[in-house]
Amino acid sequence: MRLTLYQRDDCRLCDLALDVLAQARVPEFSSIFIDDDAGLETRYGERVPVLRDDDSGCELNWPFDAAAVRAWLRE
């Protein structure tokens, strides 16, 4: 499983998502900031933060808590 967190610079919700991912003990993941990418901005816009499984294409949109993340990872 390759995970990516799509987020923005100076994003309070993104900071909260990082805390939730730490609480859920999510394995290693990449962070991509969408601010300077028109394609990602169009795709994710107001949805960030979004956790994506790059292998399956499944996405978990905010809001999520540690229990929701753990359940999503087991799917």
N, CA, C, O and CB atoms as a CASP TS submission, in Angstrom:
PFRMAT TS
TARGET T0000
AUTHOR 0000-0000-0000
METHOD Language model
MODEL 1
PARENT N/A
ATOM      1  N   MET     1       0.856  -1.182   0.000  1.00  0.00           N
ATOM      2  CA  MET     1       0.000   0.000   0.000  1.00  0.00           C
ATOM      3  C   MET     1       0.897   1.238   0.000  1.00  0.00           C
ATOM      4  O   MET     1       1.742   1.412   0.877  1.00  0.00           O
ATOM      5  CB  MET     1      -0.971   0.002   1.235  1.00  0.00           C
ATOM      6  N   ARG     2       0.693   2.081  -0.993  1.00  0.00           N
ATOM      7  CA  ARG     2       1.416   3.359  -1.066  1.00  0.00           C
ATOM      8  C   ARG     2       0.415   4.472  -0.789  1.00  0.00           C
ATOM      9  O   ARG     2      -0.548   4.648  -1.535  1.00  0.00           O
ATOM     10  CB  ARG     2       2.115   3.558  -2.472  1.00  0.00           C
ATOM     11  N   LEU     3       0.641   5.211   0.273  1.00  0.00           N
ATOM     12  CA  LEU     3      -0.297   6.245   0.703  1.00  0.00           C
ATOM     13  C   LEU     3       0.238   7.637   0.412  1.00  0.00           C
ATOM     14  O   LEU     3       1.437   7.897   0.514  1.00  0.00           O
ATOM     15  CB  LEU     3      -0.594   6.104   2.189  1.00  0.00           C
ATOM     16  N   THR     4      -0.681   8.527   0.045  1.00  0.00           N
ATOM     17  CA  THR     4      -0.350   9.925  -0.188  1.00  0.00           C
ATOM     18  C   THR     4      -1.391  10.781   0.511  1.00  0.00           C
ATOM     19  O   THR     4      -2.591  10.524   0.410  1.00  0.00           O
ATOM     20  CB  THR     4      -0.285  10.249  -1.711  1.00  0.00           C
ATOM     21  N   LEU     5      -0.927  11.796   1.217  1.00  0.00           N
ATOM     22  CA  LEU     5      -1.821  12.782   1.815  1.00  0.00           C
ATOM     23  C   LEU     5      -1.751  14.040   0.960  1.00  0.00           C
ATOM     24  O   LEU     5      -0.700  14.670   0.846  1.00  0.00           O
ATOM     25  CB  LEU     5      -1.437  13.083   3.311  1.00  0.00           C
ATOM     26  N   TYR     6      -2.884  14.397   0.361  1.00  0.00           N
ATOM     27  CA  TYR     6      -2.977  15.640  -0.409  1.00  0.00           C
ATOM     28  C   TYR     6      -3.411  16.738   0.557  1.00  0.00           C
ATOM     29  O   TYR     6      -4.390  16.600   1.290  1.00  0.00           O
ATOM     30  CB  TYR     6      -3.988  15.505  -1.623  1.00  0.00           C
ATOM     31  N   GLN     7      -2.645  17.843   0.534  1.00  0.00           N
ATOM     32  CA  GLN     7      -2.902  18.913   1.485  1.00  0.00           C
ATOM     33  C   GLN     7      -2.498  20.266   0.922  1.00  0.00           C
ATOM     34  O   GLN     7      -2.010  20.372  -0.204  1.00  0.00           O
ATOM     35  CB  GLN     7      -2.165  18.650   2.784  1.00  0.00           C
ATOM     36  N   ARG     8      -2.709  21.280   1.719  1.00  0.00           N
ATOM     37  CA  ARG     8      -2.343  22.655   1.360  1.00  0.00           C
ATOM     38  C   ARG     8      -1.342  23.209   2.378  1.00  0.00           C
ATOM     39  O   ARG     8      -1.234  22.707   3.497  1.00  0.00           O
ATOM     40  CB  ARG     8      -3.609  23.564   1.290  1.00  0.00           C
ATOM     41  N   ASP     9      -0.618  24.245   1.971  1.00  0.00           N
ATOM     42  CA  ASP     9       0.210  24.991   2.913  1.00  0.00           C
ATOM     43  C   ASP     9      -0.704  25.752   3.860  1.00  0.00           C
ATOM     44  O   ASP     9      -1.794  26.173   3.473  1.00  0.00           O
ATOM     45  CB  ASP     9       1.180  25.960   2.172  1.00  0.00           C
ATOM     46  N   ASP    10      -0.267  25.927   5.086  1.00  0.00           N
ATOM     47  CA  ASP    10      -1.000  26.725   6.079  1.00  0.00           C
ATOM     48  C   ASP    10      -2.460  26.299   6.181  1.00  0.00           C
ATOM     49  O   ASP    10      -3.364  27.132   6.119  1.00  0.00           O
ATOM     50  CB  ASP    10      -0.920  28.210   5.726  1.00  0.00           C
ATOM     51  N   CYS    11      -2.680  25.011   6.336  1.00  0.00           N
ATOM     52  CA  CYS    11      -4.035  24.440   6.376  1.00  0.00           C
ATOM     53  C   CYS    11      -4.251  23.817   7.754  1.00  0.00           C
ATOM     54  O   CYS    11      -3.631  22.810   8.093  1.00  0.00           O
ATOM     55  CB  CYS    11      -4.245  23.369   5.235  1.00  0.00           C
ATOM     56  N   ARG    12      -5.127  24.421   8.534  1.00  0.00           N
ATOM     57  CA  ARG    12      -5.392  23.925   9.892  1.00  0.00           C
ATOM     58  C   ARG    12      -5.955  22.506   9.848  1.00  0.00           C
ATOM     59  O   ARG    12      -5.568  21.662  10.656  1.00  0.00           O
ATOM     60  CB  ARG    12      -6.374  24.862  10.630  1.00  0.00           C
ATOM     61  N   LEU    13      -6.862  22.239   8.916  1.00  0.00           N
ATOM     62  CA  LEU    13      -7.426  20.895   8.801  1.00  0.00           C
ATOM     63  C   LEU    13      -6.361  19.869   8.405  1.00  0.00           C
ATOM     64  O   LEU    13      -6.405  18.721   8.847  1.00  0.00           O
ATOM     65  CB  LEU    13      -8.562  20.888   7.779  1.00  0.00           C
ATOM     66  N   CYS    14      -5.421  20.283   7.585  1.00  0.00           N
ATOM     67  CA  CYS    14      -4.330  19.389   7.190  1.00  0.00           C
ATOM     68  C   CYS    14      -3.458  19.053   8.385  1.00  0.00           C
ATOM     69  O   CYS    14      -3.018  17.914   8.535  1.00  0.00           O
ATOM     70  CB  CYS    14      -3.482  20.023   6.078  1.00  0.00           C
ATOM     71  N   ASP    15      -3.205  20.042   9.240  1.00  0.00           N
ATOM     72  CA  ASP    15      -2.441  19.792  10.468  1.00  0.00           C
ATOM     73  C   ASP    15      -3.183  18.816  11.373  1.00  0.00           C
ATOM     74  O   ASP    15      -2.569  17.934  11.973  1.00  0.00           O
ATOM     75  CB  ASP    15      -2.174  21.111  11.219  1.00  0.00           C
ATOM     76  N   LEU    16      -4.502  18.971  11.471  1.00  0.00           N
ATOM     77  CA  LEU    16      -5.306  18.045  12.259  1.00  0.00           C
ATOM     78  C   LEU    16      -5.243  16.637  11.658  1.00  0.00           C
ATOM     79  O   LEU    16      -5.142  15.652  12.389  1.00  0.00           O
ATOM     80  CB  LEU    16      -6.768  18.532  12.336  1.00  0.00           C
ATOM     81  N   ALA    17      -5.301  16.548  10.345  1.00  0.00           N
ATOM     82  CA  ALA    17      -5.218  15.248   9.677  1.00  0.00           C
ATOM     83  C   ALA    17      -3.893  14.559   9.976  1.00  0.00           C
ATOM     84  O   ALA    17      -3.860  13.349  10.200  1.00  0.00           O
ATOM     85  CB  ALA    17      -5.392  15.411   8.165  1.00  0.00           C
ATOM     86  N   LEU    18      -2.806  15.316   9.982  1.00  0.00           N
ATOM     87  CA  LEU    18      -1.498  14.733  10.313  1.00  0.00           C
ATOM     88  C   LEU    18      -1.501  14.169  11.725  1.00  0.00           C
ATOM     89  O   LEU    18      -0.933  13.103  11.966  1.00  0.00           O
ATOM     90  CB  LEU    18      -0.383  15.785  10.167  1.00  0.00           C
ATOM     91  N   ASP    19      -2.130  14.865  12.657  1.00  0.00           N
ATOM     92  CA  ASP    19      -2.244  14.369  14.028  1.00  0.00           C
ATOM     93  C   ASP    19      -3.055  13.072  14.068  1.00  0.00           C
ATOM     94  O   ASP    19      -2.685  12.125  14.761  1.00  0.00           O
ATOM     95  CB  ASP    19      -2.893  15.435  14.933  1.00  0.00           C
ATOM     96  N   VAL    20      -4.157  13.035  13.326  1.00  0.00           N
ATOM     97  CA  VAL    20      -4.999  11.838  13.273  1.00  0.00           C
ATOM     98  C   VAL    20      -4.219  10.660  12.683  1.00  0.00           C
ATOM     99  O   VAL    20      -4.310   9.542  13.191  1.00  0.00           O
ATOM    100  CB  VAL    20      -6.274  12.108  12.440  1.00  0.00           C
ATOM    101  N   LEU    21      -3.467  10.899  11.633  1.00  0.00           N
ATOM    102  CA  LEU    21      -2.673   9.833  11.020  1.00  0.00           C
ATOM    103  C   LEU    21      -1.627   9.297  11.989  1.00  0.00           C
ATOM    104  O   LEU    21      -1.354   8.097  12.005  1.00  0.00           O
ATOM    105  CB  LEU    21      -1.995  10.337   9.746  1.00  0.00           C
ATOM    106  N   ALA    22      -1.043  10.171  12.789  1.00  0.00           N
ATOM    107  CA  ALA    22      -0.092   9.736  13.811  1.00  0.00           C
ATOM    108  C   ALA    22      -0.800   8.898  14.879  1.00  0.00           C
ATOM    109  O   ALA    22      -0.280   7.866  15.304  1.00  0.00           O
ATOM    110  CB  ALA    22       0.603  10.957  14.458  1.00  0.00           C
ATOM    111  N   GLN    23      -1.977   9.337  15.310  1.00  0.00           N
ATOM    112  CA  GLN    23      -2.755   8.582  16.304  1.00  0.00           C
ATOM    113  C   GLN    23      -3.123   7.200  15.774  1.00  0.00           C
ATOM    114  O   GLN    23      -3.127   6.223  16.523  1.00  0.00           O
ATOM    115  CB  GLN    23      -4.031   9.355  16.691  1.00  0.00           C
ATOM    116  N   ALA    24      -3.429   7.122  14.498  1.00  0.00           N
ATOM    117  CA  ALA    24      -3.819   5.857  13.869  1.00  0.00           C
ATOM    118  C   ALA    24      -2.614   4.981  13.544  1.00  0.00           C
ATOM    119  O   ALA    24      -2.761   3.839  13.109  1.00  0.00           O
ATOM    120  CB  ALA    24      -4.611   6.128  12.599  1.00  0.00           C
ATOM    121  N   ARG    25      -1.427   5.529  13.760  1.00  0.00           N
ATOM    122  CA  ARG    25      -0.177   4.825  13.447  1.00  0.00           C
ATOM    123  C   ARG    25      -0.134   4.356  11.992  1.00  0.00           C
ATOM    124  O   ARG    25       0.188   3.206  11.690  1.00  0.00           O
ATOM    125  CB  ARG    25      -0.002   3.627  14.379  1.00  0.00           C
ATOM    126  N   VAL    26      -0.470   5.291  11.109  1.00  0.00           N
ATOM    127  CA  VAL    26      -0.453   5.008   9.676  1.00  0.00           C
ATOM    128  C   VAL    26       0.985   4.755   9.243  1.00  0.00           C
ATOM    129  O   VAL    26       1.897   5.473   9.654  1.00  0.00           O
ATOM    130  CB  VAL    26      -1.082   6.181   8.862  1.00  0.00           C
ATOM    131  N   PRO    27       1.186   3.744   8.421  1.00  0.00           N
ATOM    132  CA  PRO    27       2.542   3.503   7.923  1.00  0.00           C
ATOM    133  C   PRO    27       3.020   4.693   7.081  1.00  0.00           C
ATOM    134  O   PRO    27       2.272   5.640   6.836  1.00  0.00           O
ATOM    135  CB  PRO    27       2.591   2.197   7.088  1.00  0.00           C
ATOM    136  N   GLU    28       4.236   4.622   6.662  1.00  0.00           N
ATOM    137  CA  GLU    28       4.843   5.717   5.895  1.00  0.00           C
ATOM    138  C   GLU    28       3.926   6.175   4.761  1.00  0.00           C
ATOM    139  O   GLU    28       3.296   5.365   4.082  1.00  0.00           O
ATOM    140  CB  GLU    28       6.203   5.280   5.325  1.00  0.00           C
ATOM    141  N   PHE    29       3.868   7.495   4.574  1.00  0.00           N
ATOM    142  CA  PHE    29       3.065   8.069   3.489  1.00  0.00           C
ATOM    143  C   PHE    29       3.780   9.288   2.941  1.00  0.00           C
ATOM    144  O   PHE    29       4.624   9.881   3.612  1.00  0.00           O
ATOM    145  CB  PHE    29       1.634   8.443   3.978  1.00  0.00           C
ATOM    146  N   SER    30       3.434   9.658   1.715  1.00  0.00           N
ATOM    147  CA  SER    30       3.967  10.858   1.075  1.00  0.00           C
ATOM    148  C   SER    30       2.981  11.998   1.284  1.00  0.00           C
ATOM    149  O   SER    30       1.784  11.771   1.462  1.00  0.00           O
ATOM    150  CB  SER    30       4.232  10.620  -0.446  1.00  0.00           C
ATOM    151  N   SER    31       3.488  13.215   1.261  1.00  0.00           N
ATOM    152  CA  SER    31       2.635  14.400   1.302  1.00  0.00           C
ATOM    153  C   SER    31       2.808  15.173   0.011  1.00  0.00           C
ATOM    154  O   SER    31       3.927  15.411  -0.444  1.00  0.00           O
ATOM    155  CB  SER    31       2.967  15.293   2.527  1.00  0.00           C
ATOM    156  N   ILE    32       1.692  15.558  -0.567  1.00  0.00           N
ATOM    157  CA  ILE    32       1.722  16.384  -1.769  1.00  0.00           C
ATOM    158  C   ILE    32       0.883  17.625  -1.490  1.00  0.00           C
ATOM    159  O   ILE    32      -0.273  17.537  -1.075  1.00  0.00           O
ATOM    160  CB  ILE    32       1.190  15.599  -3.029  1.00  0.00           C
ATOM    161  N   PHE    33       1.493  18.777  -1.727  1.00  0.00           N
ATOM    162  CA  PHE    33       0.813  20.052  -1.539  1.00  0.00           C
ATOM    163  C   PHE    33       0.229  20.478  -2.883  1.00  0.00           C
ATOM    164  O   PHE    33       0.946  20.562  -3.880  1.00  0.00           O
ATOM    165  CB  PHE    33       1.787  21.141  -0.971  1.00  0.00           C
ATOM    166  N   ILE    34      -1.062  20.744  -2.903  1.00  0.00           N
ATOM    167  CA  ILE    34      -1.765  20.999  -4.167  1.00  0.00           C
ATOM    168  C   ILE    34      -1.734  22.460  -4.593  1.00  0.00           C
ATOM    169  O   ILE    34      -2.166  22.778  -5.701  1.00  0.00           O
ATOM    170  CB  ILE    34      -3.194  20.553  -4.050  1.00  0.00           C
ATOM    171  N   ASP    35      -1.236  23.355  -3.748  1.00  0.00           N
ATOM    172  CA  ASP    35      -1.350  24.797  -3.958  1.00  0.00           C
ATOM    173  C   ASP    35      -0.865  25.295  -5.320  1.00  0.00           C
ATOM    174  O   ASP    35      -1.492  26.174  -5.912  1.00  0.00           O
ATOM    175  CB  ASP    35      -0.593  25.497  -2.900  1.00  0.00           C
ATOM    176  N   ASP    36       0.222  24.755  -5.815  1.00  0.00           N
ATOM    177  CA  ASP    36       0.804  25.286  -7.052  1.00  0.00           C
ATOM    178  C   ASP    36       0.604  24.375  -8.256  1.00  0.00           C
ATOM    179  O   ASP    36       1.331  24.473  -9.244  1.00  0.00           O
ATOM    180  CB  ASP    36       2.271  25.527  -6.856  1.00  0.00           C
ATOM    181  N   ASP    37      -0.390  23.482  -8.170  1.00  0.00           N
ATOM    182  CA  ASP    37      -0.633  22.545  -9.253  1.00  0.00           C
ATOM    183  C   ASP    37      -2.100  22.664  -9.672  1.00  0.00           C
ATOM    184  O   ASP    37      -2.998  22.226  -8.953  1.00  0.00           O
ATOM    185  CB  ASP    37      -0.282  21.082  -8.825  1.00  0.00           C
ATOM    186  N   ALA    38      -2.327  23.257 -10.834  1.00  0.00           N
ATOM    187  CA  ALA    38      -3.700  23.514 -11.284  1.00  0.00           C
ATOM    188  C   ALA    38      -4.515  22.226 -11.399  1.00  0.00           C
ATOM    189  O   ALA    38      -5.701  22.216 -11.068  1.00  0.00           O
ATOM    190  CB  ALA    38      -3.685  24.235 -12.629  1.00  0.00           C
ATOM    191  N   GLY    39      -3.897  21.151 -11.860  1.00  0.00           N
ATOM    192  CA  GLY    39      -4.606  19.883 -12.001  1.00  0.00           C
ATOM    193  C   GLY    39      -5.040  19.320 -10.660  1.00  0.00           C
ATOM    194  O   GLY    39      -6.175  18.871 -10.499  1.00  0.00           O
ATOM    195  N   LEU    40      -4.126  19.349  -9.698  1.00  0.00           N
ATOM    196  CA  LEU    40      -4.468  18.859  -8.360  1.00  0.00           C
ATOM    197  C   LEU    40      -5.461  19.791  -7.680  1.00  0.00           C
ATOM    198  O   LEU    40      -6.339  19.340  -6.944  1.00  0.00           O
ATOM    199  CB  LEU    40      -3.205  18.715  -7.499  1.00  0.00           C
ATOM    200  N   GLU    41      -5.323  21.067  -7.921  1.00  0.00           N
ATOM    201  CA  GLU    41      -6.270  22.037  -7.357  1.00  0.00           C
ATOM    202  C   GLU    41      -7.684  21.761  -7.872  1.00  0.00           C
ATOM    203  O   GLU    41      -8.653  21.816  -7.114  1.00  0.00           O
ATOM    204  CB  GLU    41      -5.842  23.485  -7.710  1.00  0.00           C
ATOM    205  N   THR    42      -7.789  21.465  -9.162  1.00  0.00           N
ATOM    206  CA  THR    42      -9.090  21.149  -9.741  1.00  0.00           C
ATOM    207  C   THR    42      -9.642  19.850  -9.160  1.00  0.00           C
ATOM    208  O   THR    42     -10.830  19.753  -8.854  1.00  0.00           O
ATOM    209  CB  THR    42      -8.985  21.046 -11.268  1.00  0.00           C
ATOM    210  N   ARG    43      -8.778  18.862  -9.014  1.00  0.00           N
ATOM    211  CA  ARG    43      -9.208  17.542  -8.537  1.00  0.00           C
ATOM    212  C   ARG    43      -9.581  17.538  -7.060  1.00  0.00           C
ATOM    213  O   ARG    43     -10.591  16.951  -6.671  1.00  0.00           O
ATOM    214  CB  ARG    43      -8.115  16.528  -8.780  1.00  0.00           C
ATOM    215  N   TYR    44      -8.763  18.197  -6.235  1.00  0.00           N
ATOM    216  CA  TYR    44      -8.943  18.107  -4.788  1.00  0.00           C
ATOM    217  C   TYR    44      -9.513  19.368  -4.154  1.00  0.00           C
ATOM    218  O   TYR    44     -10.210  19.287  -3.142  1.00  0.00           O
ATOM    219  CB  TYR    44      -7.640  17.787  -4.147  1.00  0.00           C
ATOM    220  N   GLY    45      -9.231  20.521  -4.725  1.00  0.00           N
ATOM    221  CA  GLY    45      -9.776  21.792  -4.266  1.00  0.00           C
ATOM    222  C   GLY    45     -10.106  21.861  -2.800  1.00  0.00           C
ATOM    223  O   GLY    45      -9.216  21.800  -1.952  1.00  0.00           O
ATOM    224  N   GLU    46     -11.393  21.989  -2.491  1.00  0.00           N
ATOM    225  CA  GLU    46     -11.852  22.149  -1.106  1.00  0.00           C
ATOM    226  C   GLU    46     -11.905  20.832  -0.340  1.00  0.00           C
ATOM    227  O   GLU    46     -12.224  20.834   0.849  1.00  0.00           O
ATOM    228  CB  GLU    46     -13.220  22.790  -1.090  1.00  0.00           C
ATOM    229  N   ARG    47     -11.600  19.701  -0.990  1.00  0.00           N
ATOM    230  CA  ARG    47     -11.688  18.404  -0.303  1.00  0.00           C
ATOM    231  C   ARG    47     -10.511  18.135   0.623  1.00  0.00           C
ATOM    232  O   ARG    47     -10.617  17.290   1.512  1.00  0.00           O
ATOM    233  CB  ARG    47     -11.781  17.295  -1.317  1.00  0.00           C
ATOM    234  N   VAL    48      -9.412  18.818   0.443  1.00  0.00           N
ATOM    235  CA  VAL    48      -8.226  18.514   1.240  1.00  0.00           C
ATOM    236  C   VAL    48      -8.502  18.756   2.716  1.00  0.00           C
ATOM    237  O   VAL    48      -9.265  19.654   3.075  1.00  0.00           O
ATOM    238  CB  VAL    48      -7.029  19.360   0.775  1.00  0.00           C
ATOM    239  N   PRO    49      -7.887  17.963   3.556  1.00  0.00           N
ATOM    240  CA  PRO    49      -6.935  16.892   3.265  1.00  0.00           C
ATOM    241  C   PRO    49      -7.626  15.619   2.777  1.00  0.00           C
ATOM    242  O   PRO    49      -8.744  15.296   3.178  1.00  0.00           O
ATOM    243  CB  PRO    49      -6.110  16.583   4.502  1.00  0.00           C
ATOM    244  N   VAL    50      -6.921  14.915   1.902  1.00  0.00           N
ATOM    245  CA  VAL    50      -7.406  13.644   1.357  1.00  0.00           C
ATOM    246  C   VAL    50      -6.269  12.639   1.451  1.00  0.00           C
ATOM    247  O   VAL    50      -5.149  12.908   1.017  1.00  0.00           O
ATOM    248  CB  VAL    50      -7.908  13.800  -0.130  1.00  0.00           C
ATOM    249  N   LEU    51      -6.569  11.478   2.022  1.00  0.00           N
ATOM    250  CA  LEU    51      -5.605  10.382   2.073  1.00  0.00           C
ATOM    251  C   LEU    51      -5.944   9.426   0.939  1.00  0.00           C
ATOM    252  O   LEU    51      -7.090   9.001   0.796  1.00  0.00           O
ATOM    253  CB  LEU    51      -5.629   9.649   3.469  1.00  0.00           C
ATOM    254  N   ARG    52      -4.953   9.092   0.141  1.00  0.00           N
ATOM    255  CA  ARG    52      -5.180   8.247  -1.044  1.00  0.00           C
ATOM    256  C   ARG    52      -4.284   7.023  -0.996  1.00  0.00           C
ATOM    257  O   ARG    52      -3.099   7.114  -0.677  1.00  0.00           O
ATOM    258  CB  ARG    52      -4.923   9.041  -2.346  1.00  0.00           C
ATOM    259  N   ASP    53      -4.865   5.884  -1.314  1.00  0.00           N
ATOM    260  CA  ASP    53      -4.105   4.658  -1.530  1.00  0.00           C
ATOM    261  C   ASP    53      -3.761   4.638  -3.015  1.00  0.00           C
ATOM    262  O   ASP    53      -4.628   4.391  -3.853  1.00  0.00           O
ATOM    263  CB  ASP    53      -4.918   3.357  -1.087  1.00  0.00           C
ATOM    264  N   ASP    54      -2.518   4.894  -3.334  1.00  0.00           N
ATOM    265  CA  ASP    54      -2.113   5.016  -4.731  1.00  0.00           C
ATOM    266  C   ASP    54      -2.217   3.697  -5.496  1.00  0.00           C
ATOM    267  O   ASP    54      -2.338   3.700  -6.721  1.00  0.00           O
ATOM    268  CB  ASP    54      -0.697   5.533  -4.808  1.00  0.00           C
ATOM    269  N   ASP    55      -2.171   2.584  -4.791  1.00  0.00           N
ATOM    270  CA  ASP    55      -2.272   1.287  -5.457  1.00  0.00           C
ATOM    271  C   ASP    55      -3.698   0.996  -5.918  1.00  0.00           C
ATOM    272  O   ASP    55      -3.907   0.516  -7.032  1.00  0.00           O
ATOM    273  CB  ASP    55      -1.795   0.182  -4.525  1.00  0.00           C
ATOM    274  N   SER    56      -4.672   1.285  -5.067  1.00  0.00           N
ATOM    275  CA  SER    56      -6.066   0.973  -5.404  1.00  0.00           C
ATOM    276  C   SER    56      -6.832   2.169  -5.964  1.00  0.00           C
ATOM    277  O   SER    56      -7.856   2.002  -6.627  1.00  0.00           O
ATOM    278  CB  SER    56      -6.781   0.453  -4.183  1.00  0.00           C
ATOM    279  N   GLY    57      -6.330   3.379  -5.693  1.00  0.00           N
ATOM    280  CA  GLY    57      -7.044   4.583  -6.109  1.00  0.00           C
ATOM    281  C   GLY    57      -8.102   5.025  -5.120  1.00  0.00           C
ATOM    282  O   GLY    57      -8.754   6.047  -5.337  1.00  0.00           O
ATOM    283  N   CYS    58      -8.290   4.277  -4.033  1.00  0.00           N
ATOM    284  CA  CYS    58      -9.287   4.639  -3.015  1.00  0.00           C
ATOM    285  C   CYS    58      -8.835   5.877  -2.247  1.00  0.00           C
ATOM    286  O   CYS    58      -7.649   6.053  -1.968  1.00  0.00           O
ATOM    287  CB  CYS    58      -9.526   3.460  -2.037  1.00  0.00           C
ATOM    288  N   GLU    59      -9.801   6.731  -1.910  1.00  0.00           N
ATOM    289  CA  GLU    59      -9.496   7.971  -1.201  1.00  0.00           C
ATOM    290  C   GLU    59     -10.367   8.091   0.037  1.00  0.00           C
ATOM    291  O   GLU    59     -11.531   7.691   0.039  1.00  0.00           O
ATOM    292  CB  GLU    59      -9.697   9.191  -2.118  1.00  0.00           C
ATOM    293  N   LEU    60      -9.782   8.648   1.087  1.00  0.00           N
ATOM    294  CA  LEU    60     -10.490   8.943   2.319  1.00  0.00           C
ATOM    295  C   LEU    60     -10.487  10.456   2.482  1.00  0.00           C
ATOM    296  O   LEU    60      -9.442  11.076   2.679  1.00  0.00           O
ATOM    297  CB  LEU    60      -9.834   8.223   3.556  1.00  0.00           C
ATOM    298  N   ASN    61     -11.682  11.036   2.396  1.00  0.00           N
ATOM    299  CA  ASN    61     -11.821  12.493   2.495  1.00  0.00           C
ATOM    300  C   ASN    61     -11.982  12.934   3.945  1.00  0.00           C
ATOM    301  O   ASN    61     -12.522  12.196   4.770  1.00  0.00           O
ATOM    302  CB  ASN    61     -13.018  12.974   1.666  1.00  0.00           C
ATOM    303  N   TRP    62     -11.525  14.105   4.242  1.00  0.00           N
ATOM    304  CA  TRP    62     -11.724  14.728   5.535  1.00  0.00           C
ATOM    305  C   TRP    62     -13.197  15.064   5.676  1.00  0.00           C
ATOM    306  O   TRP    62     -13.812  15.451   4.682  1.00  0.00           O
ATOM    307  CB  TRP    62     -10.838  15.993   5.698  1.00  0.00           C
ATOM    308  N   PRO    63     -13.799  14.940   6.851  1.00  0.00           N
ATOM    309  CA  PRO    63     -13.178  14.639   8.139  1.00  0.00           C
ATOM    310  C   PRO    63     -13.065  13.137   8.380  1.00  0.00           C
ATOM    311  O   PRO    63     -13.926  12.358   7.968  1.00  0.00           O
ATOM    312  CB  PRO    63     -13.972  15.284   9.264  1.00  0.00           C
ATOM    313  N   PHE    64     -11.979  12.745   9.058  1.00  0.00           N
ATOM    314  CA  PHE    64     -11.796  11.362   9.493  1.00  0.00           C
ATOM    315  C   PHE    64     -11.092  11.379  10.839  1.00  0.00           C
ATOM    316  O   PHE    64     -10.363  12.313  11.172  1.00  0.00           O
ATOM    317  CB  PHE    64     -10.983  10.531   8.444  1.00  0.00           C
ATOM    318  N   ASP    65     -11.333  10.315  11.606  1.00  0.00           N
ATOM    319  CA  ASP    65     -10.662  10.165  12.889  1.00  0.00           C
ATOM    320  C   ASP    65      -9.788   8.913  12.822  1.00  0.00           C
ATOM    321  O   ASP    65      -9.766   8.220  11.804  1.00  0.00           O
ATOM    322  CB  ASP    65     -11.696  10.077  14.067  1.00  0.00           C
ATOM    323  N   ALA    66      -9.073   8.626  13.903  1.00  0.00           N
ATOM    324  CA  ALA    66      -8.132   7.507  13.895  1.00  0.00           C
ATOM    325  C   ALA    66      -8.846   6.184  13.620  1.00  0.00           C
ATOM    326  O   ALA    66      -8.327   5.350  12.878  1.00  0.00           O
ATOM    327  CB  ALA    66      -7.385   7.431  15.229  1.00  0.00           C
ATOM    328  N   ALA    67     -10.030   5.978  14.207  1.00  0.00           N
ATOM    329  CA  ALA    67     -10.766   4.731  13.992  1.00  0.00           C
ATOM    330  C   ALA    67     -11.179   4.589  12.531  1.00  0.00           C
ATOM    331  O   ALA    67     -11.092   3.498  11.968  1.00  0.00           O
ATOM    332  CB  ALA    67     -12.005   4.674  14.899  1.00  0.00           C
ATOM    333  N   ALA    68     -11.622   5.669  11.920  1.00  0.00           N
ATOM    334  CA  ALA    68     -12.019   5.632  10.510  1.00  0.00           C
ATOM    335  C   ALA    68     -10.819   5.325   9.616  1.00  0.00           C
ATOM    336  O   ALA    68     -10.942   4.586   8.639  1.00  0.00           O
ATOM    337  CB  ALA    68     -12.661   6.969  10.096  1.00  0.00           C
ATOM    338  N   VAL    69      -9.673   5.886   9.945  1.00  0.00           N
ATOM    339  CA  VAL    69      -8.457   5.630   9.158  1.00  0.00           C
ATOM    340  C   VAL    69      -8.060   4.165   9.265  1.00  0.00           C
ATOM    341  O   VAL    69      -7.765   3.526   8.255  1.00  0.00           O
ATOM    342  CB  VAL    69      -7.292   6.535   9.631  1.00  0.00           C
ATOM    343  N   ARG    70      -8.051   3.625  10.490  1.00  0.00           N
ATOM    344  CA  ARG    70      -7.684   2.221  10.674  1.00  0.00           C
ATOM    345  C   ARG    70      -8.648   1.312   9.907  1.00  0.00           C
ATOM    346  O   ARG    70      -8.210   0.360   9.261  1.00  0.00           O
ATOM    347  CB  ARG    70      -7.680   1.853  12.178  1.00  0.00           C
ATOM    348  N   ALA    71      -9.934   1.588   9.968  1.00  0.00           N
ATOM    349  CA  ALA    71     -10.924   0.786   9.239  1.00  0.00           C
ATOM    350  C   ALA    71     -10.697   0.889   7.737  1.00  0.00           C
ATOM    351  O   ALA    71     -10.771  -0.115   7.028  1.00  0.00           O
ATOM    352  CB  ALA    71     -12.355   1.239   9.591  1.00  0.00           C
ATOM    353  N   TRP    72     -10.424   2.087   7.249  1.00  0.00           N
ATOM    354  CA  TRP    72     -10.182   2.301   5.819  1.00  0.00           C
ATOM    355  C   TRP    72      -8.952   1.539   5.360  1.00  0.00           C
ATOM    356  O   TRP    72      -8.941   0.992   4.258  1.00  0.00           O
ATOM    357  CB  TRP    72     -10.017   3.796   5.517  1.00  0.00           C
ATOM    358  N   LEU    73      -7.919   1.493   6.186  1.00  0.00           N
ATOM    359  CA  LEU    73      -6.695   0.792   5.830  1.00  0.00           C
ATOM    360  C   LEU    73      -6.908  -0.719   5.747  1.00  0.00           C
ATOM    361  O   LEU    73      -6.209  -1.404   5.000  1.00  0.00           O
ATOM    362  CB  LEU    73      -5.606   1.106   6.837  1.00  0.00           C
ATOM    363  N   ARG    74      -7.862  -1.235   6.506  1.00  0.00           N
ATOM    364  CA  ARG    74      -8.139  -2.677   6.500  1.00  0.00           C
ATOM    365  C   ARG    74      -9.010  -3.094   5.321  1.00  0.00           C
ATOM    366  O   ARG    74      -9.081  -4.283   5.012  1.00  0.00           O
ATOM    367  CB  ARG    74      -8.814  -3.083   7.800  1.00  0.00           C
ATOM    368  N   GLU    75      -9.669  -2.159   4.659  1.00  0.00           N
ATOM    369  CA  GLU    75     -10.563  -2.511   3.541  1.00  0.00           C
ATOM    370  C   GLU    75      -9.817  -3.107   2.386  1.00  0.00           C
ATOM    371  O   GLU    75     -10.423  -3.455   1.373  1.00  0.00           O
ATOM    372  CB  GLU    75     -11.322  -1.301   3.067  1.00  0.00           C
TER
END
